[in-house]
């Protein structure tokens, strides 16, 4: 019987199976090293002898007879790369999401594929098929950290492009004006974040508030403040009723806040939805002067819920606008009531610093969003080039900080990993940066209007009560009206004088 030699095993055939034998040889030649491992234990491949240890039945592929790996999985080892870039992105996203306990969800039936294909891609690139064989036969354990590092090195920047495209989609769905060009929206927000991120040095730390104030005094201050800004006492009544109904949650052990999964280390006051579908204010009482403006801030969130319970889950871009506006008025109220100005300025600084850091975070993402919308890829080379531009700019400004050229690629890679980590583990928190940036911008505009237009506070009360039902455009129109009416009133006043 004729024997067809190959790098893997000789193939036994006859005239009827000659074409089949040559097809097998062609297949083996695609990856001889792989087949040597997964066909070991045989001395030949036979197309004619049914008693042979490796007899290839009619209509079957040699892939069916591999030891320890399915024919479907084995097809990846016949290609130059086991995974295409698109598949590699999906696999790396799964591995990182699992490693970092991220927010992405994967169907149960796809987890095994992504897990396994990451392992296969690693061994195929390394051509370490003996170790793969031992792993599949449960005689060898794999180093998952090493595999993850390999996947990162191969797909981190393609993953960044994918994640940024997803982030653009989320921004567009939540915040962009329908019908408007995405690039226009991105450019506008870039300018705004540039302005806000420089209002404080973001490397600074928050200042400690030391002036002690009891919970009882805080509640009294809030009641007096609400009576001052709303002479109808409607808001004061709602606040007092809120306290009677006990929607204030004050302990992480309270079952109503379990859904938030907040730890003691990251404990902070917030307005949140519980598993009972109701909304509550969690107060992390500091027992100092900070409690009063914080409670007023969260109460403004409660006001929208109070009037529009059925729309409580609506996403509205200016959700932080009323809270920041009335928080600032509370600072002014405290000064008027002879509380220490130095402590109040600390609180203002802390708020500005926090929003400046939000602006810095969002600005970095917006820069990359712009690159993607211009049709360009984010690569290690493009990131190094961008980094070099920043270095030149810092030098011109007299900054002594400089990254050596040999470390620039390493630094760009680390930044890429940090960005991927943040988008995977806290996408909602990144989107929330926009709420505070937009909130501060329009809060500042409303506060400016308040200086000369007494209708500002009544207008803000109406906005706060109707916030879940208003669009960003609705609110901006009302603020612009306040500013325009201010100008008109000033002109009329001057004429009469």
C-alpha positions as a printed Julia matrix, in Angstrom:
497×3 Matrix{Float64}:
   0.0     0.0    0.0
   1.29    3.48  -0.81
   2.53    5.61   2.08
   2.35    9.41   1.96
   5.07   10.98   4.2
   4.25   14.12   6.27
   5.95   16.06   9.06
   3.44   14.59  11.51
   2.63   10.95  10.65
   2.79    8.87   7.46
  -0.57    8.37   5.74
  -1.59    4.96   4.43
  -3.9     5.0    1.4
  -4.91    3.3   -1.85
  -6.04    4.58  -5.24
  -9.59    5.13  -4.0
  -8.44    7.18  -1.0
  -5.53    9.0   -2.6
  -7.27   12.39  -2.77
  -8.4    11.98   0.83
  -4.82   11.27   1.93
  -3.53   14.39   0.22
  -6.3    16.5    1.82
  -5.22   15.17   5.22
  -1.58   16.04   4.48
  -2.59   19.55   3.43
  -4.44   19.95   6.73
  -1.52   18.64   8.79
   0.89   21.04   7.08
  -1.06   24.01   8.41
   0.29   23.35  11.9
   2.53   20.26  12.14
   3.67   21.06  15.68
   0.1    21.1   16.95
  -0.84   17.83  15.26
   2.29   16.05  16.51
   1.12   16.65  20.07
  -2.59   15.9   19.66
  -2.04   12.82  17.45
   0.76   11.34  19.52
   0.54    7.66  20.4
  -0.05    6.65  16.79
   2.5     5.39  14.27
   0.51    6.27  11.15
  -2.76    7.56   9.76
  -4.71    5.03   7.71
  -7.41    5.73   5.15
  -7.95    2.01   4.43
  -7.2    -0.19   7.48
 -10.09   -0.18   9.9
  -8.0    -1.96  12.55
  -5.43    0.82  12.58
  -5.29    2.9   15.78
  -5.88    6.01  13.68
  -8.26    5.02  10.92
 -10.05    7.98   9.31
 -13.55    6.9    8.45
 -15.16    7.86   5.19
 -16.53   11.4    5.28
 -14.66   12.24   8.52
 -11.89   14.75   9.18
  -8.68   13.98  11.04
  -9.76   16.74  13.43
 -12.35   14.35  14.86
  -9.58   12.07  16.15
  -7.52   14.61  18.08
  -6.84   13.65  21.67
  -8.45   16.01  24.18
  -9.7    18.82  21.96
 -12.82   19.14  19.83
 -12.71   19.49  16.06
 -14.42   22.89  16.38
 -11.81   24.25  18.82
  -8.96   22.73  16.82
  -9.85   24.75  13.7
  -8.44   27.83  15.41
  -5.0    26.22  15.49
  -5.02   25.94  11.7
  -5.02   29.73  11.33
  -2.11   32.13  11.71
  -3.86   33.65  14.72
  -6.31   31.66  16.79
  -8.46   34.76  17.31
  -9.32   37.6   14.99
  -8.95   41.03  16.62
 -12.72   41.39  17.11
 -12.84   38.02  18.89
  -9.75   38.91  20.93
 -11.5    42.06  22.18
 -14.48   40.03  23.39
 -12.21   37.48  25.06
 -10.06   40.11  26.82
 -13.17   41.99  27.96
 -14.48   38.8   29.56
 -11.17   38.01  31.26
 -10.75   41.55  32.61
 -14.38   41.76  33.7
 -13.91   38.53  35.63
 -10.59   39.65  37.13
 -11.87   43.11  38.13
 -15.44   42.08  39.01
 -16.7    44.47  36.38
 -20.17   45.59  35.35
 -20.4    43.75  32.01
 -22.76   40.78  31.82
 -22.12   37.7   29.71
 -24.63   34.94  28.85
 -23.81   31.75  30.71
 -23.29   29.77  27.52
 -20.68   32.25  26.23
 -18.48   32.36  29.34
 -16.86   28.99  28.74
 -16.05   29.94  25.12
 -14.39   33.24  26.11
 -12.5    31.57  28.94
 -11.25   28.72  26.77
 -10.46   30.8   23.71
  -8.23   33.06  25.8
  -6.25   30.0   26.87
  -6.1    28.62  23.32
  -5.01   31.95  21.85
  -2.16   32.15  24.37
  -0.87   28.61  23.71
  -1.23   29.02  19.94
   0.84   32.2   19.94
   3.43   30.65  22.25
   3.26   27.38  20.24
   3.43   25.57  23.54
   1.16   22.72  22.53
   2.63   20.17  24.91
   1.65   22.29  27.9
  -1.81   22.81  26.38
  -2.15   19.06  25.91
  -1.26   18.45  29.55
  -3.71   21.13  30.68
  -6.55   19.58  28.67
  -5.73   16.2   30.18
  -5.78   17.66  33.7
  -2.13   16.94  34.37
  -1.04   20.56  34.32
  -2.44   23.8   35.69
  -2.26   27.06  33.78
  -0.98   30.42  34.98
  -4.05   32.62  34.48
  -2.11   35.77  35.34
   0.38   35.03  32.58
  -2.42   34.39  30.09
  -4.21   37.6   31.09
  -0.98   39.54  30.68
  -0.6    38.06  27.21
  -4.18   38.99  26.27
  -3.62   42.51  27.58
  -0.44   42.94  25.56
  -2.17   41.73  22.41
  -5.6    43.37  22.64
  -5.53   46.24  25.19
  -5.66   49.04  22.62
  -8.25   47.35  20.37
 -10.3    46.92  23.57
  -9.92   50.62  24.36
 -11.31   51.48  20.92
 -14.25   49.15  21.5
 -14.95   50.52  24.99
 -14.73   54.11  23.8
 -17.25   53.39  21.05
 -19.57   51.94  23.68
 -19.05   55.01  25.88
 -19.86   57.31  22.96
 -23.06   55.34  22.47
 -24.0    55.79  26.13
 -23.25   59.52  26.08
 -25.28   59.91  22.9
 -28.23   57.97  24.29
 -28.27   59.82  27.6
 -27.05   63.33  26.87
 -26.56   64.32  23.23
 -29.2    66.43  21.52
 -31.09   64.3   18.96
 -30.23   65.25  15.4
 -27.08   67.09  16.36
 -23.65   65.96  15.16
 -21.78   63.89  17.76
 -18.56   65.84  17.13
 -20.32   69.11  17.94
 -21.55   67.68  21.23
 -18.1    66.34  22.07
 -16.37   69.64  21.21
 -18.81   71.6   23.36
 -18.23   69.33  26.35
 -14.48   69.42  25.78
 -14.52   73.2   26.13
 -16.66   73.01  29.25
 -14.49   70.37  30.95
 -11.35   72.35  30.06
 -12.8    75.34  31.85
 -13.97   73.47  34.95
 -10.99   71.15  35.41
  -8.72   74.16  35.9
 -10.83   75.79  38.61
  -8.78   73.89  41.22
  -5.5    71.96  41.15
  -6.82   68.42  40.91
  -3.79   66.93  42.67
  -4.87   68.64  45.91
  -6.75   66.83  48.68
 -10.05   67.77  50.29
  -9.9    69.93  53.4
 -11.18   68.63  56.71
 -14.28   70.27  58.19
 -13.74   70.62  61.93
 -16.62   72.82  63.15
 -18.92   70.51  65.1
 -22.68   70.67  64.62
 -25.17   68.19  66.08
 -27.76   66.35  64.04
 -30.51   68.33  65.8
 -28.87   71.64  64.93
 -28.44   70.53  61.32
 -32.14   69.69  60.99
 -33.04   73.05  62.54
 -30.76   74.9   60.1
 -32.3    73.08  57.13
 -35.82   73.97  58.27
 -34.91   77.65  58.65
 -33.22   77.67  55.26
 -36.23   76.13  53.5
 -38.56   78.63  55.17
 -36.3    81.44  53.94
 -36.11   80.44  50.28
 -39.78   79.41  50.06
 -42.03   81.82  52.0
 -45.07   79.64  51.13
 -43.53   77.03  53.5
 -44.47   74.3   51.03
 -40.94   72.88  50.94
 -40.65   73.12  54.71
 -43.84   71.09  55.06
 -42.54   68.43  52.66
 -39.23   68.3   54.57
 -40.97   67.85  57.93
 -43.29   65.19  56.54
 -40.28   63.45  55.06
 -38.67   63.3   58.5
 -41.86   61.88  60.04
 -42.07   59.13  57.43
 -38.42   58.27  58.08
 -37.1    58.09  54.51
 -33.71   58.99  55.96
 -31.42   55.95  56.13
 -28.57   56.35  58.56
 -26.83   52.98  58.72
 -25.21   50.66  56.21
 -26.89   47.82  58.1
 -30.3    49.15  57.08
 -31.78   46.63  54.6
 -32.99   49.47  52.38
 -29.41   50.4   51.41
 -28.14   46.86  50.87
 -28.76   47.22  47.14
 -26.17   49.99  46.95
 -23.46   47.57  48.11
 -21.69   50.42  49.84
 -18.78   49.63  52.14
 -17.67   51.59  55.18
 -14.56   52.71  53.29
 -16.58   54.35  50.51
 -19.49   55.49  52.68
 -21.08   58.73  51.47
 -24.43   60.5   51.62
 -26.63   59.83  48.61
 -30.16   59.64  47.23
 -30.79   56.03  46.21
 -33.39   53.54  45.08
 -33.87   50.52  47.29
 -35.01   47.02  46.42
 -38.57   48.0   47.44
 -38.62   50.43  44.44
 -38.8    53.44  46.76
 -36.18   56.17  47.0
 -34.38   57.23  50.17
 -31.75   59.63  51.41
 -28.8    57.96  53.05
 -27.1    60.39  55.45
 -23.58   59.64  56.5
 -23.72   62.01  59.45
 -20.42   63.8   60.04
 -21.76   65.78  63.01
 -20.14   68.88  61.65
 -21.1    71.93  59.58
 -20.94   69.89  56.36
 -24.11   67.96  57.21
 -26.49   70.87  56.51
 -25.51   71.61  52.88
 -25.24   67.88  52.19
 -28.77   67.24  53.46
 -30.11   70.17  51.44
 -28.3    68.82  48.35
 -29.92   65.39  48.74
 -33.3    66.88  49.64
 -33.38   68.61  46.25
 -33.06   65.19  44.62
 -35.92   64.01  46.83
 -38.1    66.9   45.68
 -38.15   65.69  42.08
 -39.08   62.2   43.33
 -41.77   63.64  45.61
 -43.63   65.26  42.71
 -42.86   62.69  40.0
 -42.56   59.27  41.62
 -43.5    57.53  38.39
 -40.57   59.2   36.62
 -38.01   58.67  39.36
 -35.88   56.43  37.14
 -35.72   58.94  34.31
 -32.21   59.98  33.29
 -31.88   63.76  33.04
 -28.61   65.49  32.34
 -29.16   68.4   34.73
 -30.13   66.22  37.7
 -27.39   67.82  39.84
 -28.24   71.39  38.78
 -30.85   72.27  41.5
 -28.88   70.41  44.19
 -25.69   72.38  43.49
 -27.6    75.67  43.22
 -29.35   75.32  46.57
 -26.22   73.88  48.18
 -24.47   77.16  47.37
 -27.41   79.11  48.77
 -27.08   77.07  51.95
 -23.44   78.15  52.22
 -24.55   81.76  51.93
 -27.27   81.15  54.51
 -24.72   79.74  56.98
 -22.49   82.8   56.53
 -25.46   85.09  57.13
 -26.13   83.17  60.34
 -22.58   83.77  61.6
 -21.12   80.32  61.07
 -17.35   80.37  60.44
 -16.6    81.63  56.92
 -13.32   79.71  56.85
 -15.12   76.39  57.32
 -17.7    77.26  54.69
 -14.98   78.15  52.2
 -13.43   74.74  52.88
 -16.72   73.12  51.9
 -16.92   75.21  48.74
 -13.35   74.25  47.92
 -14.09   70.55  48.43
 -17.08   70.76  46.1
 -15.11   72.63  43.42
 -12.23   70.17  43.75
 -14.52   67.17  43.37
 -16.14   68.58  40.24
 -12.76   69.61  38.8
 -11.62   66.0   39.19
 -14.83   64.85  37.47
 -14.09   67.28  34.64
 -10.53   65.99  34.32
 -11.77   62.4   34.13
 -14.43   63.18  31.53
 -12.08   65.42  29.55
  -9.67   62.53  29.0
 -12.52   60.39  27.7
 -13.85   63.19  25.49
 -10.43   63.6   23.85
 -10.5    59.92  22.9
 -14.16   60.12  21.88
 -13.2    62.87  19.46
 -10.43   60.72  18.0
 -12.85   57.85  17.47
 -15.54   60.05  15.89
 -12.91   61.38  13.49
 -12.47   57.8   12.33
  -9.02   57.26  13.83
  -7.82   54.35  15.98
  -6.38   54.75  19.45
  -2.99   53.03  19.42
   0.07   52.96  21.62
   1.8    55.13  19.0
  -0.97   57.73  18.96
  -1.04   57.79  22.77
   2.74   58.27  22.96
   2.46   61.1   20.45
  -0.27   62.72  22.53
   1.84   62.23  25.64
   4.83   63.9   23.97
   2.65   66.89  23.13
   1.64   67.21  26.78
   5.29   66.94  27.83
   6.3    69.75  25.45
   3.44   71.86  26.76
   4.5    71.25  30.36
   8.09   72.21  29.54
   6.92   75.46  27.96
   4.95   76.19  31.12
   8.04   75.62  33.23
   6.92   72.27  34.61
   9.88   70.18  35.74
   7.91   66.95  35.38
   9.13   64.98  32.37
   8.77   61.36  31.38
  11.85   59.91  29.73
  11.35   58.72  26.17
  12.12   55.11  26.98
   9.28   55.07  29.52
   6.67   56.85  27.43
   5.27   53.7   25.82
   5.15   51.98  29.19
   3.38   54.99  30.66
   0.87   55.16  27.77
   0.15   51.45  28.25
  -0.47   51.92  31.98
  -2.88   54.77  31.26
  -4.69   52.56  28.75
  -5.06   49.81  31.36
  -6.37   52.28  33.95
  -8.9    53.62  31.46
 -10.07   50.12  30.51
 -10.37   49.27  34.19
 -12.54   52.31  34.92
 -14.91   51.78  31.98
 -15.28   48.08  32.8
 -15.75   48.47  36.55
 -17.59   51.79  36.9
 -19.18   52.93  33.64
 -22.08   54.6   35.45
 -19.73   56.59  37.69
 -17.88   57.89  34.63
 -21.16   58.97  33.06
 -22.13   60.65  36.33
 -19.17   63.01  35.91
 -21.24   64.74  33.25
 -24.1    65.38  35.68
 -21.88   67.37  38.05
 -20.08   69.27  35.29
 -23.31   70.34  33.6
 -24.91   70.94  36.99
 -22.19   73.3   38.09
 -22.14   75.18  34.78
 -25.84   76.01  34.92
 -25.85   76.47  38.68
 -23.22   79.18  38.18
 -25.37   80.8   35.51
 -28.44   80.76  37.76
 -26.44   82.17  40.68
 -25.21   84.96  38.44
 -28.81   85.74  37.42
 -29.81   85.76  41.1
 -27.58   88.77  41.72
 -29.98   91.04  39.83
 -33.12   89.02  39.13
 -35.35   88.23  42.15
 -37.36   85.78  40.06
 -34.42   83.33  40.07
 -35.3    81.46  43.27
 -39.01   81.05  42.43
 -37.98   79.81  38.99
 -35.5    77.38  40.53
 -38.2    76.09  42.87
 -40.41   75.32  39.87
 -37.52   73.68  38.01
 -36.68   71.52  41.02
 -40.24   70.35  41.47
 -40.65   69.51  37.77
 -37.1    68.33  37.06
 -37.91   64.73  36.02
 -40.36   66.01  33.42
 -38.06   68.67  31.91
 -35.51   68.27  29.14
 -32.08   69.89  29.22
 -33.31   72.28  26.55
 -36.34   73.24  28.69
 -34.12   74.12  31.65
 -31.55   76.04  29.61
 -34.34   78.09  28.05
 -35.62   79.06  31.51
 -32.15   80.06  32.68
 -31.57   82.14  29.57
 -34.9    83.82  30.17
 -33.76   84.78  33.66
 -30.56   86.25  32.25
 -32.36   88.15  29.49
 -35.01   89.52  31.84
 -32.24   90.65  34.16
 -30.7    92.66  31.35
 -34.08   94.18  30.44
 -34.84   95.14  34.01
 -31.47   96.8   34.41
 -31.99   98.82  31.25
 -35.46   99.95  32.35
 -34.16  100.85  35.77
 -31.4   103.01  34.24
 -33.87  104.88  32.04
 -36.15  105.67  34.94
 -33.21  106.93  36.94
